[in-house]
Amino acid sequence: MIVLGSGLLLLLTTTAIVTTAARVHVTDVGSRVRDTLRPAQVAVAALGKGYVDMETGERGFLLTRDPQFLQPYETGQAAVAGAEGDLRRLMADDADTIALLGEVSAVGAEWRTRVAEPSIAQVRADGTVADGQLGKALSDTLRARLAALGNHLDQLIAARLESSRRANAAANLTTGLCVGLALVLGIASVVILRRSLITPLNRLVAQVREVAAGDLHREVEATGLEEVVRLGEAVEAMRVRILSEAEQVAASANRIARLEETDRIARTLGDTAIRRLYGITLDLQSAAARFPRSGPVMATAISGIDRTISALRSSVYGTAATRTRPALRAQVSDVVGELETTHGRAPGLVLTGDLDIEPPEEVTAEVTQVLRDFLRATAVPGGGAEEVELALSGEEIRLHVRCAVPDERVAGVERALAEVSGDAVVCREPGRVTVEWRRPL
């Protein structure tokens, strides 16, 4: 689309430049013809008329000996001088015209000095007329030079007008070609726009409608322009999250059903089962004391047994056991265990650091919520969390989640993780994404 737009802009610019240049050229030609060449033609005509008046006056005086016939000669001489001055001023930049004018002036001066003035002087002196052969020859030469000068000016005007016509024709041809190319580019723009935007967008809308109709397993795939692809990825991430939450709701319903069954069993087990679980708890605590490296695993098991005893006690006696909020490690274990219920498998859980630290309830709630959001964001088809590490210390709590993610979904998972928390550090590897989050204490 950028290339097509640039092409249209280039065509528009070319048309404007060529049209403007042609218009300027035509204007210059018109000004030259109107202000210079046409007045020069008029001056040439005046020059020829002046010489004709001079010749007429000279012949009339020779025939009649009447001085009144010399008036046309004198007025023609003044007209010739004025016309020559106008021509030299108008055509000062044209050497050929000046040269032709010089030839006319030379022949005219020769005719005047060798024929007209001596003949007039001789008639005034003795009344005789000299031989007119030289005058006839010079007159013919003068007329030929005047004709050559007039033809030269006609050719200059014709050449200027032809140049103006060619400029107009070139401008019209260029404009027509640019308009044709612009039409072609416009049609191509419509076709490309339809293929790259309208068709992919209609396909995406159809997929979104299928998902909105209830087919949450319909994968949304977007092609075409980058903006359409980004929109498709956002819709796909939303679909995955809705599907995950729906699966969690279903899992919660199943868990409630299992809890009800557990309550029924608890009523039958009674106090004997509770005592046995207490005994198991004591055995695990003893083992954790003897094998410190197994302490995190033992702590997770003990926490689970404690919750089981509390549930049994509530079911058997009909009263809730008074207890404090579960420890952070126990709640993290519950969040990780939810994946096994919803996805059929759970990531490995690693507890490190000072496991006896019990942060405030608001910190515990924040850590478990962030972990739950991380696990939801990475629960994509073909991938999911592989290992969760919870590190406790007196200064901070650190979560480190390692996930397997198909390459085509890495970008979407990265954005989803970044949306969960701006403090999360997300690292991409081939087919894998790791995220690390820290909570200072």
Backbone torsions as a table, in degrees:
resi	resn	phi	psi	omega
1	MET	NA	-36.5	178.8
2	ILE	-65.5	-40.9	179.9
3	VAL	-63.8	-43.3	179.5
4	LEU	-64.5	-42.6	177.5
5	GLY	-62.4	-40.2	177.9
6	SER	-64.9	-38.4	177.7
7	GLY	-62.6	-44.4	177.8
8	LEU	-62.3	-41.3	178.3
9	LEU	-64.4	-39.2	178.4
10	LEU	-64.7	-41.3	177.7
11	LEU	-62.9	-43.2	178.8
12	LEU	-61.8	-43.2	179.9
13	THR	-64.5	-43.2	179.3
14	THR	-61.0	-45.8	179.3
15	THR	-60.3	-43.1	-179.5
16	ALA	-64.6	-42.2	-178.2
17	ILE	-66.2	-48.3	-177.7
18	VAL	-64.1	-43.8	-180.0
19	THR	-63.5	-42.2	179.5
20	THR	-65.0	-43.2	179.4
21	ALA	-62.4	-43.2	179.0
22	ALA	-63.3	-41.6	-179.7
23	ARG	-64.6	-40.7	178.7
24	VAL	-64.7	-42.1	179.9
25	HIS	-63.6	-44.7	179.1
26	VAL	-61.7	-40.4	178.7
27	THR	-63.6	-42.7	178.9
28	ASP	-63.3	-43.2	179.5
29	VAL	-62.8	-45.5	178.9
30	GLY	-59.3	-42.2	179.4
31	SER	-65.1	-41.1	179.7
32	ARG	-63.8	-45.3	-179.4
33	VAL	-67.0	-44.3	-174.9
34	ARG	-71.3	-43.2	-172.2
35	ASP	-92.8	-18.4	-174.3
36	THR	-123.0	-58.1	-170.9
37	LEU	-71.0	-43.9	178.4
38	ARG	-63.2	-46.8	174.8
39	PRO	-60.1	-33.8	177.4
40	ALA	-65.5	-38.9	176.2
41	GLN	-60.9	-42.7	178.5
42	VAL	-62.5	-39.8	179.9
43	ALA	-65.7	-39.0	177.6
44	VAL	-63.0	-42.4	177.3
45	ALA	-61.7	-42.4	178.4
46	ALA	-64.8	-37.0	178.5
47	LEU	-63.8	-45.5	178.1
48	GLY	-63.1	-41.5	179.1
49	LYS	-63.6	-38.0	179.2
50	GLY	-62.4	-44.2	178.7
51	TYR	-65.4	-38.0	176.8
52	VAL	-61.5	-43.3	178.6
53	ASP	-62.4	-40.6	179.3
54	MET	-62.5	-44.7	-178.8
55	GLU	-66.0	-39.7	179.9
56	THR	-64.5	-45.8	179.6
57	GLY	-62.5	-40.6	-179.3
58	GLU	-64.8	-44.0	179.9
59	ARG	-67.5	-40.3	178.9
60	GLY	-62.1	-40.6	179.6
61	PHE	-66.9	-39.2	-179.7
62	LEU	-65.8	-32.8	-177.5
63	LEU	-81.0	-38.4	-172.2
64	THR	-104.9	-17.0	-174.9
65	ARG	60.4	18.9	-179.3
66	ASP	-93.8	120.9	-178.3
67	PRO	-61.2	-21.4	-180.0
68	GLN	-63.3	-26.8	179.9
69	PHE	-72.1	-10.0	177.6
70	LEU	-80.6	-11.1	179.9
71	GLN	-60.9	-46.2	176.1
72	PRO	-59.5	-33.9	178.5
73	TYR	-62.2	-44.7	-177.3
74	GLU	-70.7	-43.7	178.1
75	THR	-65.5	-37.2	177.2
76	GLY	-64.4	-36.7	178.9
77	GLN	-64.7	-41.3	177.3
78	ALA	-66.0	-39.1	178.8
79	ALA	-64.8	-38.2	178.6
80	VAL	-63.5	-42.4	179.6
81	ALA	-63.6	-42.8	179.1
82	GLY	-66.4	-42.0	-179.7
83	ALA	-64.4	-40.7	178.0
84	GLU	-63.3	-39.9	177.8
85	GLY	-62.6	-42.2	179.1
86	ASP	-63.7	-43.1	-179.5
87	LEU	-63.9	-42.4	179.9
88	ARG	-65.1	-34.4	178.3
89	ARG	-72.3	-44.5	-176.2
90	LEU	-70.8	-38.9	-173.9
91	MET	-109.4	34.7	-178.3
92	ALA	-65.0	-25.6	-178.3
93	ASP	-91.5	3.1	-179.2
94	ASP	-115.5	103.5	-175.8
95	ALA	-65.2	-35.8	-179.0
96	ASP	-63.9	-44.0	179.2
97	THR	-63.7	-42.8	179.4
98	ILE	-62.9	-38.1	179.1
99	ALA	-65.3	-45.5	178.3
100	LEU	-62.5	-39.3	177.8
101	LEU	-63.9	-37.3	177.4
102	GLY	-63.0	-39.9	177.8
103	GLU	-63.8	-41.5	177.7
104	VAL	-62.2	-45.7	-178.9
105	SER	-62.8	-39.2	-179.5
106	ALA	-65.0	-45.7	179.5
107	VAL	-65.2	-41.6	179.0
108	GLY	-62.4	-41.9	178.9
109	ALA	-65.6	-39.4	178.4
110	GLU	-64.2	-41.4	179.1
111	TRP	-64.1	-39.9	-177.9
112	ARG	-69.6	-42.8	-174.9
113	THR	-82.0	-28.8	-176.4
114	ARG	-100.2	-19.3	-175.4
115	VAL	-120.6	-63.0	-170.5
116	ALA	-64.6	-56.5	-174.2
117	GLU	-66.2	-43.1	176.6
118	PRO	-62.5	-37.7	-179.5
119	SER	-65.0	-44.8	179.1
120	ILE	-62.3	-43.1	-179.7
121	ALA	-64.4	-40.1	-179.3
122	GLN	-66.4	-41.5	178.0
123	VAL	-63.7	-41.4	179.1
124	ARG	-65.4	-31.9	-175.7
125	ALA	-79.7	-54.5	-174.1
126	ASP	-129.0	0.7	176.8
127	GLY	78.8	6.0	178.2
128	THR	-94.6	154.0	-179.4
129	VAL	-111.9	130.0	-179.7
130	ALA	-76.1	168.3	178.3
131	ASP	-61.1	135.7	-175.8
132	GLY	-98.1	12.5	-178.8
133	GLN	-65.8	-44.1	179.7
134	LEU	-63.8	-39.6	179.6
135	GLY	-64.3	-40.3	179.0
136	LYS	-64.3	-42.1	-180.0
137	ALA	-63.8	-44.1	180.0
138	LEU	-67.1	-36.5	178.3
139	SER	-63.6	-43.2	178.3
140	ASP	-62.8	-42.1	178.2
141	THR	-62.8	-41.6	179.9
142	LEU	-62.2	-44.1	179.4
143	ARG	-63.7	-37.8	178.1
144	ALA	-63.7	-41.9	179.3
145	ARG	-66.0	-39.1	177.6
146	LEU	-64.3	-39.8	178.3
147	ALA	-64.2	-41.1	178.6
148	ALA	-62.4	-41.4	178.3
149	LEU	-63.2	-44.3	178.7
150	GLY	-63.7	-41.6	178.1
151	ASN	-62.8	-38.5	179.2
152	HIS	-62.4	-42.7	178.0
153	LEU	-66.3	-38.8	176.6
154	ASP	-60.5	-41.3	178.8
155	GLN	-65.3	-39.2	177.6
156	LEU	-61.5	-43.7	179.8
157	ILE	-65.6	-43.8	179.6
158	ALA	-61.6	-40.5	179.9
159	ALA	-65.4	-41.1	178.8
160	ARG	-63.6	-44.5	180.0
161	LEU	-64.9	-37.6	177.4
162	GLU	-65.8	-39.1	176.6
163	SER	-62.5	-40.6	177.7
164	SER	-64.3	-40.9	179.6
165	ARG	-64.6	-41.8	178.8
166	ARG	-64.3	-39.4	178.9
167	ALA	-63.0	-42.9	177.6
168	ASN	-63.9	-41.9	179.9
169	ALA	-64.0	-42.7	178.8
170	ALA	-63.2	-41.1	178.8
171	ALA	-64.1	-42.6	179.5
172	ASN	-65.0	-42.1	179.6
173	LEU	-63.9	-44.8	179.3
174	THR	-62.4	-42.9	178.9
175	THR	-62.4	-42.6	178.8
176	GLY	-63.0	-44.5	178.8
177	LEU	-62.8	-43.7	-179.6
178	CYS	-64.2	-39.2	177.9
179	VAL	-64.0	-42.9	177.6
180	GLY	-61.5	-46.3	178.3
181	LEU	-63.6	-37.7	178.6
182	ALA	-62.7	-39.3	176.9
183	LEU	-63.4	-42.3	178.8
184	VAL	-62.6	-46.0	179.1
185	LEU	-64.7	-36.4	177.8
186	GLY	-63.5	-43.7	177.8
187	ILE	-63.6	-42.8	178.2
188	ALA	-62.1	-37.7	178.8
189	SER	-63.3	-41.0	179.2
190	VAL	-63.6	-44.0	-179.1
191	VAL	-64.3	-47.0	-178.6
192	ILE	-65.1	-40.9	178.6
193	LEU	-61.6	-39.5	179.7
194	ARG	-66.4	-41.7	-178.0
195	ARG	-72.2	-38.2	-172.8
196	SER	-91.8	-19.4	-176.6
197	LEU	-124.8	-55.9	-171.1
198	ILE	-67.6	-49.2	-178.9
199	THR	-63.0	-50.5	177.0
200	PRO	-59.9	-36.0	-179.2
201	LEU	-68.3	-41.1	176.9
202	ASN	-63.0	-40.2	178.2
203	ARG	-63.0	-42.1	179.1
204	LEU	-64.2	-41.6	178.7
205	VAL	-61.9	-40.4	178.9
206	ALA	-63.5	-41.9	178.4
207	GLN	-64.7	-40.9	179.5
208	VAL	-64.8	-36.7	178.1
209	ARG	-65.2	-37.9	177.3
210	GLU	-63.7	-41.9	178.3
211	VAL	-65.6	-42.7	179.8
212	ALA	-64.4	-26.9	178.8
213	ALA	-76.1	-7.4	176.4
214	GLY	121.5	-7.5	179.9
215	ASP	-85.3	78.9	-177.0
216	LEU	-71.4	-15.4	178.4
217	HIS	-88.2	2.1	177.8
218	ARG	-79.4	110.3	-177.6
219	GLU	-73.0	135.8	-179.2
220	VAL	-95.1	119.7	179.4
221	GLU	-122.2	130.7	-177.9
222	ALA	-119.7	139.2	175.5
223	THR	-132.4	170.5	177.8
224	GLY	107.2	-140.2	-177.5
225	LEU	-65.3	157.6	-177.1
226	GLU	-60.2	-37.4	-179.2
227	GLU	-65.4	-39.4	178.3
228	VAL	-66.6	-39.8	178.8
229	VAL	-63.3	-43.0	178.5
230	ARG	-62.9	-41.1	177.4
231	LEU	-62.4	-42.3	178.4
232	GLY	-62.7	-40.8	178.6
233	GLU	-63.9	-40.2	178.5
234	ALA	-64.1	-41.9	178.2
235	VAL	-65.1	-39.9	179.1
236	GLU	-64.3	-42.4	177.0
237	ALA	-61.3	-40.2	177.5
238	MET	-64.0	-41.2	178.7
239	ARG	-62.9	-43.2	179.7
240	VAL	-62.7	-40.8	-180.0
241	ARG	-67.2	-42.5	178.0
242	ILE	-61.8	-43.5	179.4
243	LEU	-62.3	-41.9	179.1
244	SER	-63.0	-42.8	-180.0
245	GLU	-68.1	-35.3	176.9
246	ALA	-65.2	-39.7	177.6
247	GLU	-65.9	-35.3	178.0
248	GLN	-67.1	-38.3	177.4
249	VAL	-62.2	-43.9	178.4
250	ALA	-63.5	-40.9	178.7
251	ALA	-64.1	-37.7	178.4
252	SER	-63.9	-39.8	177.9
253	ALA	-63.1	-42.0	177.6
254	ASN	-64.0	-38.5	-179.6
255	ARG	-66.2	-37.5	177.5
256	ILE	-63.2	-41.2	178.2
257	ALA	-62.5	-41.5	178.9
258	ARG	-65.8	-37.6	178.3
259	LEU	-63.8	-38.5	177.3
260	GLU	-62.8	-40.2	177.1
261	GLU	-65.5	-37.1	178.2
262	THR	-64.3	-41.0	177.4
263	ASP	-59.8	-40.8	179.7
264	ARG	-64.4	-40.6	178.9
265	ILE	-68.1	-36.2	-178.8
266	ALA	-61.7	-36.3	179.7
267	ARG	-63.9	-30.7	179.8
268	THR	-81.9	-29.8	-179.3
269	LEU	-72.6	-44.1	176.5
270	GLY	70.1	-155.5	-172.2
271	ASP	-68.7	-27.2	-178.2
272	THR	-63.8	-44.9	179.9
273	ALA	-62.7	-38.5	-179.7
274	ILE	-64.7	-42.5	-180.0
275	ARG	-63.9	-39.9	178.7
276	ARG	-64.5	-39.3	178.4
277	LEU	-65.8	-36.9	175.0
278	TYR	-61.0	-40.5	179.1
279	GLY	-63.4	-41.5	178.3
280	ILE	-63.3	-39.6	178.8
281	THR	-60.7	-43.2	178.6
282	LEU	-63.3	-40.8	178.8
283	ASP	-62.7	-41.7	179.4
284	LEU	-66.6	-38.6	177.3
285	GLN	-64.2	-38.5	178.0
286	SER	-65.7	-41.4	179.7
287	ALA	-66.4	-38.3	178.3
288	ALA	-63.9	-35.7	177.9
289	ALA	-68.9	-35.8	-179.2
290	ARG	-80.2	-27.6	-179.0
291	PHE	-126.2	85.4	-175.0
292	PRO	-58.5	-32.3	-176.4
293	ARG	-67.4	-22.7	177.5
294	SER	-91.7	8.7	-177.2
295	GLY	-56.8	-46.2	-179.7
296	PRO	-60.7	-40.9	179.9
297	VAL	-67.2	-43.2	179.0
298	MET	-62.4	-39.6	-179.2
299	ALA	-63.0	-39.8	177.9
300	THR	-62.9	-42.8	-179.8
301	ALA	-66.4	-41.9	179.8
302	ILE	-62.8	-42.2	179.1
303	SER	-60.5	-41.4	178.3
304	GLY	-63.7	-41.2	179.0
305	ILE	-66.2	-38.3	178.2
306	ASP	-60.4	-43.0	178.7
307	ARG	-65.4	-35.3	178.6
308	THR	-65.9	-43.0	179.1
309	ILE	-61.8	-41.8	-179.5
310	SER	-63.2	-42.6	179.2
311	ALA	-64.4	-42.1	178.6
312	LEU	-64.0	-40.9	-178.9
313	ARG	-64.0	-41.4	-179.9
314	SER	-65.3	-38.4	-179.2
315	SER	-70.1	-40.7	-174.7
316	VAL	-73.5	-43.8	-172.4
317	TYR	-101.1	-7.6	177.1
318	GLY	75.5	12.4	177.9
319	THR	-129.6	145.1	178.9
320	ALA	-78.8	134.5	177.8
321	ALA	-70.2	137.9	178.4
322	THR	-80.0	118.4	-179.4
323	ARG	-150.8	162.4	178.7
324	THR	-85.1	173.4	178.8
325	ARG	-62.0	138.8	-178.8
326	PRO	-56.7	150.7	179.7
327	ALA	-64.4	161.3	-178.7
328	LEU	-59.0	-44.8	-177.8
329	ARG	-63.5	-32.5	178.8
330	ALA	-70.0	-41.2	179.0
331	GLN	-67.3	-37.2	175.4
332	VAL	-62.8	-40.1	178.0
333	SER	-62.6	-37.9	177.8
334	ASP	-64.6	-43.9	-179.5
335	VAL	-61.6	-42.8	178.9
336	VAL	-66.1	-38.2	-179.7
337	GLY	-66.7	-25.4	177.9
338	GLU	-60.9	-31.4	179.9
339	LEU	-64.3	-34.4	179.7
340	GLU	-65.9	-33.3	179.1
341	THR	-73.5	-40.5	-175.0
342	THR	-86.8	-31.5	-174.0
343	HIS	-119.0	-0.7	177.1
344	GLY	83.3	-2.5	177.4
345	ARG	-154.2	156.0	-178.3
346	ALA	-129.6	144.9	177.5
347	PRO	-71.9	160.5	175.6
348	GLY	-69.7	141.3	-178.4
349	LEU	-112.5	125.6	179.5
350	VAL	-120.7	123.9	178.4
351	LEU	-110.9	123.4	-179.0
352	THR	-132.0	166.7	177.8
353	GLY	90.9	-154.6	-178.6
354	ASP	-86.0	98.1	-174.9
355	LEU	-75.4	-9.8	179.4
356	ASP	-84.0	-7.0	-179.4
357	ILE	-71.2	131.1	176.6
358	GLU	-119.2	99.1	-179.3
359	PRO	-70.0	167.1	177.5
360	PRO	-59.6	159.0	-176.8
361	GLU	-60.8	-37.9	-179.2
362	GLU	-66.7	-33.5	176.9
363	VAL	-69.0	-42.9	178.5
364	THR	-59.8	-43.8	179.6
365	ALA	-64.5	-39.0	179.9
366	GLU	-65.1	-44.2	-178.0
367	VAL	-63.5	-46.5	-178.5
368	THR	-66.4	-34.7	179.0
369	GLN	-68.4	-42.1	178.1
370	VAL	-62.1	-43.1	178.8
371	LEU	-63.0	-43.2	179.8
372	ARG	-62.0	-40.4	177.9
373	ASP	-66.3	-39.0	177.5
374	PHE	-61.8	-44.3	-178.5
375	LEU	-66.6	-36.3	176.9
376	ARG	-66.5	-42.0	-177.5
377	ALA	-65.3	-29.7	-178.0
378	THR	-96.1	-0.6	-179.4
379	ALA	-83.7	75.0	179.3
380	VAL	-107.1	157.6	177.7
381	PRO	-57.7	131.8	179.3
382	GLY	82.9	7.4	-178.8
383	GLY	-155.8	-168.0	-179.9
384	GLY	147.9	175.8	-179.0
385	ALA	-68.8	137.9	177.9
386	GLU	-107.6	-32.4	-178.1
387	GLU	-151.0	137.1	176.7
388	VAL	-121.8	127.0	178.8
389	GLU	-117.4	127.8	176.0
390	LEU	-115.1	115.8	-179.3
391	ALA	-111.9	124.6	-178.5
392	LEU	-111.5	137.7	173.5
393	SER	-150.6	173.3	-179.9
394	GLY	-71.5	-12.2	-176.3
395	GLU	-105.2	-32.3	-175.3
396	GLU	-159.0	166.5	171.1
397	ILE	-116.3	130.9	-176.8
398	ARG	-122.5	130.9	173.6
399	LEU	-110.3	132.2	177.6
400	HIS	-132.3	115.5	-176.6
401	VAL	-118.0	126.0	177.4
402	ARG	-110.6	127.9	-171.7
403	CYS	-129.9	145.3	170.5
404	ALA	-94.1	125.9	-176.2
405	VAL	-136.5	128.7	174.6
406	PRO	-56.8	145.9	-175.6
407	ASP	-55.8	-38.6	-176.2
408	GLU	-71.9	-11.0	-179.3
409	ARG	-111.4	3.4	-176.0
410	VAL	-62.1	-44.7	-177.9
411	ALA	-60.8	-43.7	179.7
412	GLY	-64.3	-41.1	179.1
413	VAL	-65.0	-40.2	178.9
414	GLU	-59.0	-45.8	179.5
415	ARG	-63.8	-41.6	-179.7
416	ALA	-63.2	-40.7	178.6
417	LEU	-66.0	-40.2	179.2
418	ALA	-65.6	-31.9	178.6
419	GLU	-71.8	-27.4	-180.0
420	VAL	-64.9	-47.8	-178.2
421	SER	-151.7	129.6	178.1
422	GLY	-71.4	-15.0	179.3
423	ASP	-88.2	-5.0	-178.2
424	ALA	-72.0	140.5	176.1
425	VAL	-105.0	112.7	-175.6
426	VAL	-105.9	129.9	178.4
427	CYS	-122.2	137.0	-179.8
428	ARG	-104.8	136.9	172.3
429	GLU	-133.5	163.4	178.3
430	PRO	-56.8	115.1	178.2
431	GLY	69.5	18.6	-174.9
432	ARG	-154.1	148.6	175.9
433	VAL	-136.2	134.1	175.8
434	THR	-119.9	144.1	179.0
435	VAL	-133.4	136.4	179.7
436	GLU	-127.3	134.3	-176.6
437	TRP	-136.4	135.9	-177.8
438	ARG	-122.9	142.2	177.6
439	ARG	-127.1	104.0	179.0
440	PRO	-63.7	148.3	177.8
441	LEU	-109.2	NA	NA
